[in-house]
Amino acid sequence: MRRRDILRGTVALGASALALRATSEAAALSTESVPGSGGGLDWPRFAREARPWTRWWWLGSAVTEAGLARHLEQFQQVGFGGVEIQPIYEAQGYEDHDLAYLGQGWLAALDATTRHARRLDLGVDLTTGSGWTFGGPWVKPEQSAGKVLVEHWELGHGERLGVPVRTTQPPHPGLVDEEKLARPDLRPPMDPLPEPPLAALVAREADSGDTVDLTARVHPDGTLDWTAPAGSWQLTGVFSGLVLKRVERAGPGGKGLMVDYFDGAAVRHHLDHFGEAIGSGRGIRALFHDSFELEATDWTHRTVAEFARLRGYDLVPHLPEVFTDAGTPEVRSRVLSDVRETLADLFLEQFAEPWDAWSAERGWLTRNQAHGSPANLLDIYGAADIPETEYAGAELIPIPGLRQGAGTANAPKSLVWRFASSPAHVLGKPLASAETLTWRDEHFHVALSQAKPTVDLLFAAGINHLVFHGTAYSPAETEGTEATEAAEESEQSEESRDIPWPGFSFYAAAELQPANTLWGDLPELNDYITRCQSVLQSGEHGNDVLVHFPQHDLWALPDGGVGDGAEDIELSPDYKWEGTDWMYGHPSGVGDIVAGLEARGWQFDWVSDRQLADFRGSADGVSNGHSRYAVVLVPNARLIPLETARRLRDLAAAGATVVFVGGLPEDVPGLAELDRRRAEFKQIVDELCERHDPSHRGRFRVGRGHVVVTGRGGGLDTALAAAGAVREPVADSGLRVLRRRHTEGNHLFLTNVTAQRIDGWWPLGSHAASVGVLDPLHDTRGLAETRRDRAAVEVRLRLEPGESRILRTFTTRALSAAPAPAPVPTGRERELTGPWTLAFRKGGPELPPTRTLDKLVSWTELGGQETEFSGSARYTLRFTATDSERARDWLLDLGDVRESARVRLNGRDVATAWALPFRVPLGRALREGENVLELDVTNLAANRVRALARRGELALHHYMQWRSAPPQDWDPMPSGLLGPVRLVEVGR
């Protein structure tokens, strides 16, 4: 095993960075802001939260203590900080080894996991159920997720309804995906279904619009005791039906219906069943909830009563406007908005907040993916201790040489990811996490070089706690089944006797597991992440612009802001992680406005109406006791609640600045007391514009503060700067920029995800007496090159596409340290050409013979064995250097590497090239005369998987999905060292 302690920071073993809480308050991170030693340029200590974690799927929970211990040891050796256990569907043929979810054997496995994790200083999170979404066989149909069912009848003068007021509940949906593969006794239960109860029956006269609530006139047998008076009457019957959505990908003992998230009693029933089995504590850091995939959920049996409580008027007379074309478009829009807001409120108060409080009572944090919720996502993210977003799919990132990946390519969704980091910042939570590398590429096609830009973009959006997606527990020690040059005999456990390579996999994953060829160099990525996260978890966020998200503009749309994903009548729009319609297609243009802020280097957080209510204003900005911001920005909202309008006025009156982009809001949402609310709203708007500041166009005095109305361009930048917000001009270079504060200054995380080299002088947004630069890839640190231009401090930055840096500024302290390495090509280069010796050392299905290459080509061009091979091979090249060359500094540019290369020069380990660009600093490591360059290159596992599939030997014992095509139809992936390999002279 490679040595693990390759990080040169201070490794902290023992206590977790998060202390388990006894209350519902978020735990405090114990990472130091800036270490005191090392001249002020050390990495903060590496707590286990600073290391990446991985989701750990237990297929059928067919685990043993020996296997659990082995996996955890492997995780610790490659640099993971913890695991999240997710019990899922079973593997076929191994059912006799399955452990029933929450059974005694399963609980023993959980205890074994936490015991060994403590020994290895690994953290453990646990999903609050098997698979994802709450639910299981203990959830009866009456407690499961609801769907509104609607019936219509017509009656004329003097007529009575001749049929019962009833509807038909659709049956359980058929088996899907892994359920079809399950043994009959392990398939989900399908209990008898109750008749949908009547929620309301209302009659509406077609001409006058008069309504009559007939609910109380319906007898238990469905008979309606009512004779229609004069007129043409349309009857609308609303019933509390069931979605019958089953828990996604659940395992044995956990398969069943999804719970009703709008019903606190049903949620508590699920939690109590879970809690009775698990107890409390048990070595678990946090309970996890995966993304909400609620499908057609849009109702609960108490919707009508809860609507009256929360919105202040009776929904029943307006049901015809909701479910037919009755009434005016404006009234229908307002009622629909109120229905959506009611369900959003229920989702928060009946599920998100009670789950957090329930977990706190048992000593657990909560980690939640709020995307997919039918609510204001900021509120749902904010209810958890660790808000978690998701980064899945191929990427449109123009870094040269970066493979897009299989599937539909999307631009990075940084504004959506900030919906997780913003509540963490606003509410004082130390961690914001992300499910990472979910569908980055096809199975066994994900390279470490593809992963780095992904994590860099997440870091730039304020995410500081990555959880990989992920790793499947496999009974086999599958990496021991491959050939090695030394033909070493690997230890085999009793589990591995019939689990062929590559072992168990999850159907949607990056396959970060020991059987994958990338495992050997995975510590390089993990160490890079650890260094970055140690900084990004230290200190506090440096955002100073608080951006109001105009949620009610979405709820007022016919489709609720979800576009083509909307139901015919969309009562509970689910706002999913892609953000295509609700963020980037928002009617206010908020996506474009805030993307412009991001591109220009403004540091901002989102805030919801509910969260904004806790802020107070002063001449220094706005604060809620957790965070302080210089200015509040309202981006072209048309509808805002009256309470929000009051709060914005009060913030300004107390001394703060509120900036409205595109104009002041026009109206209030909803229907209740509309005239009264509109009158007060108009009064507030008039107050905001009453006292014009003659010295500034669009600027108004409100009490001790100001309101500014501006457009999207330079006027907006001027308004933000005048309010005291600080832009980071380095963003003008094209770099993504994130600012955090430490006790003596700022940290700036910079990443170049453009196609161009960044080379120039860039001013800092804030004063700095000295500036250090930290390179988290190469673990180098030193003084940045700086100069002063008038009052501004400028920093010289040189970043190739794909590179990143961290600047550490000190407001008053003068650092005493050596300059940071900054190799600059002189223009002198030397290509290293063959003959190369190529020796295959480890992998399979078989080791091809050693050969000599006159030129570098892909292994797939060498023949049959090489085309099928996945693993590692050593390239050896002997070349001579003159005394003059020995005395110069060199950079080794490997050109195109598929996929990583460990570099040795003259018997000395130099570095591993695994990220774009594939360049390794050599310094003055050349020697006069003969030099021996050795490159251990590892390719993807894809070619071996393809070969097994084409032979009919790929053993798939479980459900799988392929991102592009089945493995037998894959094209061979280019492999090995493709070059050209060059020595590049550099000066400093």
Secondary structure by P-SEA (a helix, b strand, c coil): cccccccccccccccccccccccccbbbbccccccccccccccccccccccbbbbcccccccccaaaaaaaaaaaaaacccbbbbbbbbbcccccccccccccaaaaaaaaaaaaaaaaacbbbbbccccccccccccccccccbbbbbbbbbbbccccccccccbbbbbcccccccccccccccccccccccccccccbbbbbcccccccccccccccccccccccccccbbbbbbbbbccccccccccccccbbbbcccccaaaaaaaaaaaaaaacccccccbbbbccccccccccccaaaaaaaaaccccccccccccccccccaaaaaaaaaaaaaaaaaaaaaacaaaaaaaaaaabbbbbbbccccccaaaaaaaaccbbbbbbbccccccccccccccccccccaaaaaaaaaaaaaaacccbbbbbccccccccccccaaaaaaaaaaaaaacccbbbccbbbbcccccccccccccccccccccccccccccccccccccccccccccccaaaaaaaaaaaaaaaaacccccccbbbbbaaaaaaacccccccccccccccbbbbcccccccccccccaaaaaaaaaaaaccccccccccccccbbbccccccccccccccccccccccccaaaaaaaaaaaaabbbbbbccccccccccccaaaaaaaaaaaaaaaaacccccccccbbbccccbbbbbcccaaaaaaaaaacccccccccccbbbbbbbcccbbbbbbbccccccccbbbbbcccccbbbbbcccccccccccccccccbbbbbbbbcccbbbbbbbbccccccccccbbbbbccbbbbbbccbbbbbcccccccccccccccccccccccccccccbbbbbbbbbbccccccccbbbbbbbcccccbbbbbcccccccccccccccccccccccccbbbbbbbbbbbaaaaaaaaaaaccccccbbbbbcccccccccccccccccccccccccc
